[in-house]
Amino acid sequence: MQRRSVRSTSLKAVGYEAATQTLETEYRHGGLVRYAGVPAAIHAALLQLPNKLLFVEQVLERGYEREQVRG
């Protein structure tokens, strides 16, 4: 999955695969987290918001299945 660089103090990049509704967040410290079942509208909202980490914590962490891919 290709990830797109984002403007954030905590996140380095965000990737999305529409066919599987999989979203990945890559952190500046090297961590990589994958979320399953994420609609395209949620991905689009994440890219538009100035506080991406808050969105991840309040929306993705609470509403979608999470897999820690890398530390």
MODELLER restraints for C-alpha pairs under 7 A, 6 or more apart:
rsr = mdl.restraints
at = mdl.atoms
rsr.add(forms.Gaussian(group=physical.xy_distance, feature=features.Distance(at['CA:1:A'], at['CA:15:A']), mean=6.44, stdev=0.5))
rsr.add(forms.Gaussian(group=physical.xy_distance, feature=features.Distance(at['CA:1:A'], at['CA:17:A']), mean=6.78, stdev=0.5))
rsr.add(forms.Gaussian(group=physical.xy_distance, feature=features.Distance(at['CA:2:A'], at['CA:15:A']), mean=5.71, stdev=0.5))
rsr.add(forms.Gaussian(group=physical.xy_distance, feature=features.Distance(at['CA:3:A'], at['CA:13:A']), mean=5.64, stdev=0.5))
rsr.add(forms.Gaussian(group=physical.xy_distance, feature=features.Distance(at['CA:3:A'], at['CA:14:A']), mean=5.02, stdev=0.5))
rsr.add(forms.Gaussian(group=physical.xy_distance, feature=features.Distance(at['CA:3:A'], at['CA:15:A']), mean=3.87, stdev=0.5))
rsr.add(forms.Gaussian(group=physical.xy_distance, feature=features.Distance(at['CA:4:A'], at['CA:13:A']), mean=5.12, stdev=0.5))
rsr.add(forms.Gaussian(group=physical.xy_distance, feature=features.Distance(at['CA:4:A'], at['CA:14:A']), mean=5.29, stdev=0.5))
rsr.add(forms.Gaussian(group=physical.xy_distance, feature=features.Distance(at['CA:4:A'], at['CA:15:A']), mean=5.95, stdev=0.5))
rsr.add(forms.Gaussian(group=physical.xy_distance, feature=features.Distance(at['CA:5:A'], at['CA:12:A']), mean=5.82, stdev=0.5))
rsr.add(forms.Gaussian(group=physical.xy_distance, feature=features.Distance(at['CA:5:A'], at['CA:13:A']), mean=4.14, stdev=0.5))
rsr.add(forms.Gaussian(group=physical.xy_distance, feature=features.Distance(at['CA:5:A'], at['CA:14:A']), mean=6.53, stdev=0.5))
rsr.add(forms.Gaussian(group=physical.xy_distance, feature=features.Distance(at['CA:6:A'], at['CA:12:A']), mean=5.91, stdev=0.5))
rsr.add(forms.Gaussian(group=physical.xy_distance, feature=features.Distance(at['CA:6:A'], at['CA:13:A']), mean=5.16, stdev=0.5))
rsr.add(forms.Gaussian(group=physical.xy_distance, feature=features.Distance(at['CA:6:A'], at['CA:14:A']), mean=6.81, stdev=0.5))
rsr.add(forms.Gaussian(group=physical.xy_distance, feature=features.Distance(at['CA:8:A'], at['CA:52:A']), mean=6.66, stdev=0.5))
rsr.add(forms.Gaussian(group=physical.xy_distance, feature=features.Distance(at['CA:10:A'], at['CA:27:A']), mean=5.91, stdev=0.5))
rsr.add(forms.Gaussian(group=physical.xy_distance, feature=features.Distance(at['CA:10:A'], at['CA:28:A']), mean=5.73, stdev=0.5))
rsr.add(forms.Gaussian(group=physical.xy_distance, feature=features.Distance(at['CA:10:A'], at['CA:53:A']), mean=6.66, stdev=0.5))
rsr.add(forms.Gaussian(group=physical.xy_distance, feature=features.Distance(at['CA:11:A'], at['CA:25:A']), mean=6.93, stdev=0.5))
rsr.add(forms.Gaussian(group=physical.xy_distance, feature=features.Distance(at['CA:11:A'], at['CA:26:A']), mean=5.92, stdev=0.5))
rsr.add(forms.Gaussian(group=physical.xy_distance, feature=features.Distance(at['CA:11:A'], at['CA:27:A']), mean=4.32, stdev=0.5))
rsr.add(forms.Gaussian(group=physical.xy_distance, feature=features.Distance(at['CA:11:A'], at['CA:28:A']), mean=5.51, stdev=0.5))
rsr.add(forms.Gaussian(group=physical.xy_distance, feature=features.Distance(at['CA:12:A'], at['CA:26:A']), mean=5.52, stdev=0.5))
rsr.add(forms.Gaussian(group=physical.xy_distance, feature=features.Distance(at['CA:12:A'], at['CA:27:A']), mean=5.10, stdev=0.5))
rsr.add(forms.Gaussian(group=physical.xy_distance, feature=features.Distance(at['CA:12:A'], at['CA:28:A']), mean=4.97, stdev=0.5))
rsr.add(forms.Gaussian(group=physical.xy_distance, feature=features.Distance(at['CA:13:A'], at['CA:25:A']), mean=6.11, stdev=0.5))
rsr.add(forms.Gaussian(group=physical.xy_distance, feature=features.Distance(at['CA:13:A'], at['CA:26:A']), mean=5.10, stdev=0.5))
rsr.add(forms.Gaussian(group=physical.xy_distance, feature=features.Distance(at['CA:14:A'], at['CA:24:A']), mean=5.58, stdev=0.5))
rsr.add(forms.Gaussian(group=physical.xy_distance, feature=features.Distance(at['CA:14:A'], at['CA:25:A']), mean=4.72, stdev=0.5))
rsr.add(forms.Gaussian(group=physical.xy_distance, feature=features.Distance(at['CA:14:A'], at['CA:26:A']), mean=6.17, stdev=0.5))
rsr.add(forms.Gaussian(group=physical.xy_distance, feature=features.Distance(at['CA:15:A'], at['CA:23:A']), mean=5.61, stdev=0.5))
rsr.add(forms.Gaussian(group=physical.xy_distance, feature=features.Distance(at['CA:15:A'], at['CA:24:A']), mean=4.91, stdev=0.5))
rsr.add(forms.Gaussian(group=physical.xy_distance, feature=features.Distance(at['CA:15:A'], at['CA:25:A']), mean=6.59, stdev=0.5))
rsr.add(forms.Gaussian(group=physical.xy_distance, feature=features.Distance(at['CA:16:A'], at['CA:22:A']), mean=5.71, stdev=0.5))
rsr.add(forms.Gaussian(group=physical.xy_distance, feature=features.Distance(at['CA:16:A'], at['CA:23:A']), mean=4.45, stdev=0.5))
rsr.add(forms.Gaussian(group=physical.xy_distance, feature=features.Distance(at['CA:16:A'], at['CA:24:A']), mean=6.33, stdev=0.5))
rsr.add(forms.Gaussian(group=physical.xy_distance, feature=features.Distance(at['CA:17:A'], at['CA:23:A']), mean=6.55, stdev=0.5))
rsr.add(forms.Gaussian(group=physical.xy_distance, feature=features.Distance(at['CA:18:A'], at['CA:40:A']), mean=6.53, stdev=0.5))
rsr.add(forms.Gaussian(group=physical.xy_distance, feature=features.Distance(at['CA:21:A'], at['CA:36:A']), mean=6.21, stdev=0.5))
rsr.add(forms.Gaussian(group=physical.xy_distance, feature=features.Distance(at['CA:21:A'], at['CA:37:A']), mean=4.96, stdev=0.5))
rsr.add(forms.Gaussian(group=physical.xy_distance, feature=features.Distance(at['CA:21:A'], at['CA:38:A']), mean=4.99, stdev=0.5))
rsr.add(forms.Gaussian(group=physical.xy_distance, feature=features.Distance(at['CA:21:A'], at['CA:39:A']), mean=5.91, stdev=0.5))
rsr.add(forms.Gaussian(group=physical.xy_distance, feature=features.Distance(at['CA:22:A'], at['CA:34:A']), mean=6.85, stdev=0.5))
rsr.add(forms.Gaussian(group=physical.xy_distance, feature=features.Distance(at['CA:22:A'], at['CA:35:A']), mean=5.71, stdev=0.5))
rsr.add(forms.Gaussian(group=physical.xy_distance, feature=features.Distance(at['CA:22:A'], at['CA:36:A']), mean=4.83, stdev=0.5))
rsr.add(forms.Gaussian(group=physical.xy_distance, feature=features.Distance(at['CA:22:A'], at['CA:37:A']), mean=6.12, stdev=0.5))
rsr.add(forms.Gaussian(group=physical.xy_distance, feature=features.Distance(at['CA:22:A'], at['CA:38:A']), mean=5.99, stdev=0.5))
rsr.add(forms.Gaussian(group=physical.xy_distance, feature=features.Distance(at['CA:23:A'], at['CA:34:A']), mean=5.73, stdev=0.5))
rsr.add(forms.Gaussian(group=physical.xy_distance, feature=features.Distance(at['CA:23:A'], at['CA:35:A']), mean=5.17, stdev=0.5))
rsr.add(forms.Gaussian(group=physical.xy_distance, feature=features.Distance(at['CA:23:A'], at['CA:36:A']), mean=6.69, stdev=0.5))
rsr.add(forms.Gaussian(group=physical.xy_distance, feature=features.Distance(at['CA:23:A'], at['CA:38:A']), mean=6.49, stdev=0.5))
rsr.add(forms.Gaussian(group=physical.xy_distance, feature=features.Distance(at['CA:24:A'], at['CA:32:A']), mean=6.90, stdev=0.5))
rsr.add(forms.Gaussian(group=physical.xy_distance, feature=features.Distance(at['CA:24:A'], at['CA:33:A']), mean=5.56, stdev=0.5))
rsr.add(forms.Gaussian(group=physical.xy_distance, feature=features.Distance(at['CA:24:A'], at['CA:34:A']), mean=4.38, stdev=0.5))
rsr.add(forms.Gaussian(group=physical.xy_distance, feature=features.Distance(at['CA:24:A'], at['CA:35:A']), mean=6.24, stdev=0.5))
rsr.add(forms.Gaussian(group=physical.xy_distance, feature=features.Distance(at['CA:25:A'], at['CA:32:A']), mean=5.75, stdev=0.5))
rsr.add(forms.Gaussian(group=physical.xy_distance, feature=features.Distance(at['CA:25:A'], at['CA:33:A']), mean=5.31, stdev=0.5))
rsr.add(forms.Gaussian(group=physical.xy_distance, feature=features.Distance(at['CA:25:A'], at['CA:34:A']), mean=6.54, stdev=0.5))
rsr.add(forms.Gaussian(group=physical.xy_distance, feature=features.Distance(at['CA:26:A'], at['CA:32:A']), mean=4.50, stdev=0.5))
rsr.add(forms.Gaussian(group=physical.xy_distance, feature=features.Distance(at['CA:26:A'], at['CA:33:A']), mean=6.58, stdev=0.5))
rsr.add(forms.Gaussian(group=physical.xy_distance, feature=features.Distance(at['CA:30:A'], at['CA:71:A']), mean=6.83, stdev=0.5))
rsr.add(forms.Gaussian(group=physical.xy_distance, feature=features.Distance(at['CA:31:A'], at['CA:70:A']), mean=5.05, stdev=0.5))
rsr.add(forms.Gaussian(group=physical.xy_distance, feature=features.Distance(at['CA:31:A'], at['CA:71:A']), mean=4.65, stdev=0.5))
rsr.add(forms.Gaussian(group=physical.xy_distance, feature=features.Distance(at['CA:32:A'], at['CA:68:A']), mean=6.37, stdev=0.5))
rsr.add(forms.Gaussian(group=physical.xy_distance, feature=features.Distance(at['CA:32:A'], at['CA:69:A']), mean=5.38, stdev=0.5))
rsr.add(forms.Gaussian(group=physical.xy_distance, feature=features.Distance(at['CA:32:A'], at['CA:70:A']), mean=4.83, stdev=0.5))
rsr.add(forms.Gaussian(group=physical.xy_distance, feature=features.Distance(at['CA:32:A'], at['CA:71:A']), mean=6.73, stdev=0.5))
rsr.add(forms.Gaussian(group=physical.xy_distance, feature=features.Distance(at['CA:33:A'], at['CA:66:A']), mean=6.91, stdev=0.5))
rsr.add(forms.Gaussian(group=physical.xy_distance, feature=features.Distance(at['CA:33:A'], at['CA:67:A']), mean=5.76, stdev=0.5))
rsr.add(forms.Gaussian(group=physical.xy_distance, feature=features.Distance(at['CA:33:A'], at['CA:68:A']), mean=4.70, stdev=0.5))
rsr.add(forms.Gaussian(group=physical.xy_distance, feature=features.Distance(at['CA:33:A'], at['CA:69:A']), mean=5.47, stdev=0.5))
rsr.add(forms.Gaussian(group=physical.xy_distance, feature=features.Distance(at['CA:33:A'], at['CA:70:A']), mean=6.95, stdev=0.5))
rsr.add(forms.Gaussian(group=physical.xy_distance, feature=features.Distance(at['CA:34:A'], at['CA:66:A']), mean=5.83, stdev=0.5))
rsr.add(forms.Gaussian(group=physical.xy_distance, feature=features.Distance(at['CA:34:A'], at['CA:67:A']), mean=5.11, stdev=0.5))
rsr.add(forms.Gaussian(group=physical.xy_distance, feature=features.Distance(at['CA:34:A'], at['CA:68:A']), mean=6.47, stdev=0.5))
rsr.add(forms.Gaussian(group=physical.xy_distance, feature=features.Distance(at['CA:34:A'], at['CA:69:A']), mean=6.68, stdev=0.5))
rsr.add(forms.Gaussian(group=physical.xy_distance, feature=features.Distance(at['CA:35:A'], at['CA:64:A']), mean=6.02, stdev=0.5))
rsr.add(forms.Gaussian(group=physical.xy_distance, feature=features.Distance(at['CA:35:A'], at['CA:65:A']), mean=5.50, stdev=0.5))
rsr.add(forms.Gaussian(group=physical.xy_distance, feature=features.Distance(at['CA:35:A'], at['CA:66:A']), mean=4.71, stdev=0.5))
rsr.add(forms.Gaussian(group=physical.xy_distance, feature=features.Distance(at['CA:35:A'], at['CA:67:A']), mean=6.37, stdev=0.5))
rsr.add(forms.Gaussian(group=physical.xy_distance, feature=features.Distance(at['CA:36:A'], at['CA:64:A']), mean=6.15, stdev=0.5))
rsr.add(forms.Gaussian(group=physical.xy_distance, feature=features.Distance(at['CA:36:A'], at['CA:65:A']), mean=5.37, stdev=0.5))
rsr.add(forms.Gaussian(group=physical.xy_distance, feature=features.Distance(at['CA:36:A'], at['CA:66:A']), mean=6.76, stdev=0.5))
rsr.add(forms.Gaussian(group=physical.xy_distance, feature=features.Distance(at['CA:37:A'], at['CA:64:A']), mean=6.64, stdev=0.5))
rsr.add(forms.Gaussian(group=physical.xy_distance, feature=features.Distance(at['CA:38:A'], at['CA:64:A']), mean=6.94, stdev=0.5))
rsr.add(forms.Gaussian(group=physical.xy_distance, feature=features.Distance(at['CA:46:A'], at['CA:52:A']), mean=6.02, stdev=0.5))
rsr.add(forms.Gaussian(group=physical.xy_distance, feature=features.Distance(at['CA:46:A'], at['CA:55:A']), mean=6.67, stdev=0.5))
